[in-house]
Amino acid sequence: MKLALAQRLIKLRKRSTFSMAEVARRSLASDECGKGHITQSYISRLEAGHETNPSLAKVLMLCRIYGTDPNTICGWKGARK
C-alpha cells in the first residue's frame, strides 16, 4: 500500500520522537539558505494533508531532520541513478 505524503511524514516524525515544535526548531537551526525553514503550522498542514506539494528546499530540510532521503519522504520507488 502506498502511503500518502502526510502519513509518511507522521511516521518519520514519530519514529524520530520529535514534536512538531522540535522539527520546526531544528529546521530553523539548520536553514542555511533561508528557504528551508519549516514552521510548526506548516508541519501540521503537511501532516493533515492540507499541503501536498512542499518545495524541494523543505523536502531536503525534512531529510536532514529525519535522517532520510527524498525517495522516502516523497514515496518514490525504483528511482534511477
GUTI-689208 format. One record per residue: chain; residue in three letters; z, x, y of N, C-alpha, C, O in turn; residue number from 1. Coordinates in pm, 1 decimal, decimal comma, always signed. Atoms other than C-alpha are relative to their C-alpha. Layout:
% GUTI-689208
- chain:resn:nzz:nxx:nyy:cazz:caxx:cayy:czz:cxx:cyy:ozz:oxx:oyy:resi
- A:ALA:Z:X:Y:Z:X:Y:Z:X:Y:Z:X:Y:NUM
...
//
This chain:
% GUTI-689208
- chain:resn:nzz:nxx:nyy:cazz:caxx:cayy:czz:cxx:cyy:ozz:oxx:oyy:resi
- A:MET:+0,0:+83,9:-118,5:+0,0:+0,0:+0,0:+0,0:+88,2:+124,5:+80,3:+180,8:+135,7:1
- A:LYS:+9,2:-77,4:-122,8:-98,2:+136,8:+339,1:+102,8:-54,0:+100,9:+106,3:-173,3:+131,3:2
- A:LEU:-100,4:+40,2:-97,4:+187,0:+133,3:+587,3:-60,3:-1,7:+139,8:-145,4:+81,2:+172,3:3
- A:ALA:+40,8:+4,7:-139,3:+129,1:+34,2:+947,3:+70,1:+112,6:+75,6:+173,4:+163,7:+32,3:4
- A:LEU:-57,7:-104,5:-83,6:+199,2:+288,4:+1219,1:+148,3:-26,9:+25,2:+230,6:+63,7:+12,1:5
- A:ALA:-139,5:+34,6:-29,0:+521,0:+105,3:+1308,7:+90,6:+31,3:-118,8:+197,7:+89,5:-102,0:6
- A:GLN:-80,9:-23,9:+119,8:+650,0:+122,4:+952,1:+14,8:+148,6:-30,1:+122,0:+194,4:-69,5:7
- A:ARG:-7,8:-144,4:+23,4:+563,5:+491,0:+917,6:+96,1:+65,7:+97,9:+173,5:+153,4:+59,5:8
- A:LEU:-89,1:-59,6:-99,5:+744,3:+574,5:+1241,8:+146,2:-34,5:-26,6:+233,6:+50,7:-10,6:9
- A:ILE:-137,3:+39,4:+34,4:+1054,6:+379,3:+1141,1:+49,8:+84,5:-116,6:+162,0:+135,1:-114,4:10
- A:LYS:-37,0:-77,9:+118,3:+1057,1:+556,4:+804,3:+29,0:+145,6:+37,6:+128,0:+202,7:-8,1:11
- A:LEU:-20,6:-139,0:-41,8:+1021,3:+900,7:+966,0:+127,8:+15,3:+82,2:+202,9:+111,1:+63,6:12
- A:ARG:-119,2:-10,7:-84,9:+1292,6:+832,9:+1223,3:+126,6:-16,9:-82,8:+223,5:+56,8:-64,3:13
- A:LYS:-120,0:+20,1:+82,7:+1538,7:+700,8:+968,3:+23,6:+118,4:-92,2:+138,0:+157,3:-115,7:14
- A:ARG:-13,0:-117,3:+85,8:+1466,7:+994,5:+737,4:+60,1:+117,2:+77,9:+136,3:+196,5:+22,6:15
- A:SER:-52,3:-109,3:-83,6:+1544,6:+1231,3:+1026,9:+142,1:-28,5:+47,5:+209,4:+61,9:+96,9:16
- A:THR:-130,9:+49,8:-44,8:+1863,6:+1031,3:+1105,4:+14,8:+2,1:+152,2:+126,9:+3,9:+203,1:17
- A:PHE:-6,3:+5,1:-146,4:+1772,3:+1028,2:+1477,5:+2,3:-144,3:+48,1:-61,4:-231,6:-10,9:18
- A:SER:+9,4:+128,4:-68,7:+1837,9:+731,9:+1700,1:-123,6:+3,5:+89,2:-181,2:+110,1:+111,1:19
- A:MET:+112,7:+2,6:-94,4:+1561,3:+619,1:+1934,5:+32,9:+83,1:+123,4:-53,6:+152,6:+176,9:20
- A:ALA:-41,7:-77,7:-116,7:+1759,6:+772,8:+2219,3:-10,9:+150,0:-27,8:-50,3:+226,4:+60,4:21
- A:GLU:+9,5:-141,7:+35,4:+1773,6:+1107,1:+2035,0:-145,2:+46,0:-4,0:-176,3:+156,8:+39,7:22
- A:VAL:+142,4:-34,9:+1,4:+1397,4:+1104,4:+1977,7:-49,9:+15,4:+143,5:-124,0:+108,9:+173,7:23
- A:ALA:+40,5:-8,5:-140,8:+1346,9:+1037,9:+2349,7:+53,7:+128,6:+63,5:-18,7:+196,3:+136,4:24
- A:ARG:-59,0:-124,1:-55,0:+1584,7:+1324,1:+2441,2:-73,9:+123,0:-51,8:-101,8:+215,8:+24,2:25
- A:ARG:+71,6:-114,5:+58,3:+1408,1:+1562,3:+2204,3:-141,4:+11,6:+57,3:-191,6:+122,1:+77,4:26
- A:SER:+135,0:-7,0:-56,4:+1068,4:+1468,0:+2343,9:+3,7:+55,0:+142,1:-85,9:+129,3:+182,3:27
- A:LEU:-13,3:-51,2:-136,9:+1187,0:+1538,8:+2697,9:+24,6:+150,0:-2,4:-31,2:+223,4:+79,2:28
- A:ALA:-32,0:-142,5:+9,5:+1325,4:+1876,8:+2594,6:-119,1:+82,0:-48,5:-128,5:+200,7:-17,3:29
- A:SER:+112,9:-72,2:+58,2:+1002,5:+1970,2:+2412,5:-130,3:-17,7:+76,9:-231,6:+42,4:+41,1:30
- A:ASP:+124,3:+34,2:-70,5:+749,1:+1837,2:+2664,3:-44,2:+114,0:+90,6:+3,4:+127,1:+203,4:31
- A:GLU:+47,6:-115,7:-75,0:+565,3:+2149,4:+2779,4:-111,7:-35,4:+96,9:-121,3:+23,5:+204,6:32
- A:CYS:+117,1:+30,3:-83,0:+252,5:+1988,5:+2922,3:+21,3:-119,9:+92,0:-64,7:-149,3:+175,0:33
- A:GLY:-27,4:+113,1:-88,0:+413,4:+1686,2:+3089,2:-62,8:-131,5:-42,0:-51,7:-230,4:+30,4:34
- A:LYS:+66,3:+123,5:+42,8:+218,2:+1427,3:+2888,9:+52,1:-54,0:-131,5:+13,9:-163,1:-173,8:35
- A:GLY:-46,5:+42,2:+131,0:+403,9:+1406,8:+2561,4:+135,9:-66,1:-0,9:+182,7:-109,8:-106,1:36
- A:HIS:-133,6:+61,3:-2,5:+739,0:+1271,1:+2680,7:-8,5:-144,2:-46,3:-97,5:-219,3:-6,4:37
- A:ILE:-3,9:+134,4:+56,6:+828,7:+956,0:+2493,0:+133,0:-63,9:+38,4:+239,3:-9,5:+8,8:38
- A:THR:-122,2:+69,1:-39,9:+1077,9:+709,7:+2636,0:+54,2:-81,8:-116,7:-17,1:-111,9:-212,4:39
- A:GLN:-62,7:+82,0:+103,6:+1320,6:+511,4:+2426,3:-70,0:-135,5:-9,0:-88,3:-187,8:-118,9:40
- A:SER:+67,1:+130,7:+3,8:+1144,7:+188,1:+2526,1:-138,1:+10,2:-64,7:-182,2:-83,5:-131,3:41
- A:TYR:+130,6:-17,6:+63,7:+807,0:+329,7:+2416,9:+17,0:+12,9:-151,8:-62,1:-42,6:-228,1:42
- A:ILE:-28,0:-12,0:+143,3:+953,9:+426,8:+2078,7:+27,3:-138,4:-58,5:-21,4:-172,3:-166,4:43
- A:SER:-30,8:+135,5:+44,0:+1089,4:+74,7:+2048,1:-127,3:-84,0:-13,0:-144,4:-156,9:-110,7:44
- A:ARG:+125,9:+76,1:+5,3:+747,1:-74,5:+2128,8:-88,8:+47,6:-114,8:-153,9:-33,7:-180,5:45
- A:LEU:+77,4:-52,0:+114,0:+577,7:+156,1:+1875,5:+53,9:-54,7:-131,6:-21,9:-102,2:-216,1:46
- A:GLU:-61,1:+43,6:+126,2:+824,8:+65,0:+1601,6:-6,1:-151,3:-19,4:-0,3:-200,3:-132,1:47
- A:ALA:+11,7:+146,0:+9,9:+795,3:-305,5:+1682,2:-145,5:-42,9:-21,4:-172,6:-159,7:-49,0:48
- A:GLY:+140,8:+31,8:+17,6:+415,8:-285,3:+1656,2:-68,3:-51,1:+124,8:-182,5:-96,6:+118,9:49
- A:HIS:+59,2:+46,3:-126,3:+357,5:-375,8:+2021,7:-92,9:+104,8:+59,6:-184,2:+71,1:+135,0:50
- A:GLU:+88,7:-111,4:-38,2:+198,3:-35,2:+2087,1:-57,5:+53,1:-129,7:+17,3:+84,7:-222,3:51
- A:THR:+61,1:-41,4:+126,1:-51,9:+69,6:+1823,1:-95,5:+118,3:+14,7:-154,6:+162,4:-83,9:52
- A:ASN:+95,8:-107,2:-22,0:-258,7:+346,2:+1980,4:+59,9:+109,0:+89,2:+18,0:+124,0:+204,0:53
- A:PRO:-61,5:-104,2:-82,5:-40,6:+635,1:+2101,5:-100,1:+111,8:+30,0:-190,7:+137,6:-49,2:54
- A:SER:+87,4:-111,5:-36,6:-211,3:+923,2:+2280,5:+20,4:+116,9:-96,5:+120,6:+124,0:-167,7:55
- A:LEU:-10,8:-118,8:+83,8:-275,8:+1248,9:+2099,6:+124,3:+80,0:+36,9:+193,6:+131,0:-51,2:56
- A:ALA:-119,0:-74,4:-43,4:-3,6:+1415,0:+2309,8:+126,7:-60,7:-57,7:+217,4:+12,1:-98,1:57
- A:LYS:-119,9:+66,2:+53,5:+250,4:+1156,0:+2194,2:+7,5:+15,2:-152,1:+116,1:+33,9:-207,1:58
- A:VAL:+1,0:-20,6:+145,2:+142,8:+1184,0:+1828,9:+47,0:+142,0:-32,0:+128,3:+162,2:-122,2:59
- A:LEU:-40,0:-138,9:+24,0:+178,3:+1562,7:+1847,0:+148,0:+22,1:+29,9:+214,5:+99,4:-39,1:60
- A:MET:-142,5:-9,9:-31,5:+520,4:+1527,7:+2010,4:+81,9:-57,1:-115,5:+180,3:+3,9:-157,5:61
- A:LEU:-71,7:+59,0:+113,5:+634,9:+1296,5:+1730,3:-6,6:+91,0:-121,9:+89,7:+100,5:-198,0:62
- A:CYS:+12,2:-95,9:+111,1:+502,8:+1550,2:+1478,7:+103,7:+110,6:+14,2:+169,6:+146,8:-83,3:63
- A:ARG:-98,9:-106,6:-22,9:+720,2:+1821,5:+1636,6:+141,5:-50,4:-27,4:+221,2:+17,2:-92,5:64
- A:ILE:-135,4:+53,9:+14,5:+1026,7:+1599,5:+1644,4:+33,2:-28,5:-146,5:+142,7:+3,2:-193,0:65
- A:TYR:-26,0:+39,2:+138,6:+991,4:+1472,0:+1287,0:-37,4:+107,7:-101,6:-14,4:+90,4:-221,3:66
- A:GLY:+36,5:-107,9:+90,4:+859,9:+1798,5:+1141,6:-109,2:-40,1:-97,9:-101,7:-9,2:-216,8:67
- A:THR:+108,8:+47,2:+85,1:+541,5:+1642,7:+1009,0:-133,7:+28,1:+66,2:-140,6:+104,5:+162,5:68
- A:ASP:+133,8:-22,7:-53,8:+168,6:+1632,9:+1078,7:-65,0:-133,0:+39,5:-17,2:-239,3:-0,2:69
- A:PRO:+65,7:+123,9:-43,6:-71,0:+1381,3:+1239,8:-48,9:-86,9:-115,8:-51,0:-209,5:-104,2:70
- A:ASN:+44,3:+79,9:+115,2:-203,6:+1276,5:+897,2:+108,6:-94,5:-46,7:+81,2:-209,7:-80,4:71
- A:THR:-112,6:+82,1:+43,8:+141,0:+1148,1:+804,6:+28,0:-111,6:+99,8:+46,4:-226,9:+60,8:72
- A:ILE:-30,4:+101,2:-101,8:+202,6:+969,0:+1133,9:-109,9:-105,4:+9,3:-81,1:-224,6:+20,2:73
- A:CYS:+111,8:+92,9:-16,8:-143,9:+814,2:+1155,8:-44,2:-66,7:-129,7:-123,9:-160,5:-127,2:74
- A:GLY:+33,8:+61,9:+127,5:-170,8:+733,2:+785,2:-136,0:+40,3:-52,7:-195,3:-31,6:-133,2:75
- A:TRP:+130,0:-48,3:+48,3:-487,0:+936,2:+728,5:+18,9:+63,2:-136,5:+116,4:+134,1:-161,4:76
- A:LYS:-2,3:-62,3:+132,6:-560,1:+1035,1:+372,6:-130,0:+73,7:-20,3:-234,9:+31,5:+28,2:77
- A:GLY:+120,7:-73,5:+30,5:-803,5:+1292,9:+249,8:-68,3:+57,1:+122,3:-191,0:+64,7:+127,4:78
- A:ALA:+58,6:-57,1:-120,8:-850,9:+1447,8:+592,7:-79,2:+124,6:-35,3:-35,3:+206,9:-115,7:79
- A:ARG:+84,8:-116,0:+27,9:-1131,3:+1701,2:+590,2:+46,2:+119,5:+79,6:+94,2:+106,9:+192,2:80
- A:LYS:-40,3:-123,0:-67,2:-1060,2:+2060,7:+676,3:-120,1:+68,6:+59,1:-106,8:+174,6:+120,3:81
//
